């Protein structure tokens, strides 16, 4: 199983970058996948999750209305469109997946139980400056 993130970098507050996560090595459809972030000195935080077999999405309150998680099933790729970025959004962003396709939980479960996901990417750093 391999997850490879891209699209991070340095952006100014208010910017709108899009992160991508290319998945391979497992059956992409009918899984929970998500984006998670960890800022320096802070615990990992769930940002958004999605059911890859449909369109159900879940968001952390801190990003609701600003970030959008989406996917391209034909490309086995997950996206995170980030709008209205704030310095507080500065973090390493990781995508993660439940590669088992057994759907033990609804995907919102993983926002607060990220350790239950078994596949993780290396992460892409997003730095937001004023």
Buried (B, 14 or more C-beta within 10 A) or exposed (E): EEBBBEBBEEBEEEBEBEBBBBBEEBEBEBBBBBBBBBBEEEEBBBBBBBBBBEEEBBBBEBBEEBBBBBBEEEEBBBBBBBBEBBEEBBBBBBBBBBBBBEEEEEBBBBBEEBEEBEBBBEBBEBBBEE
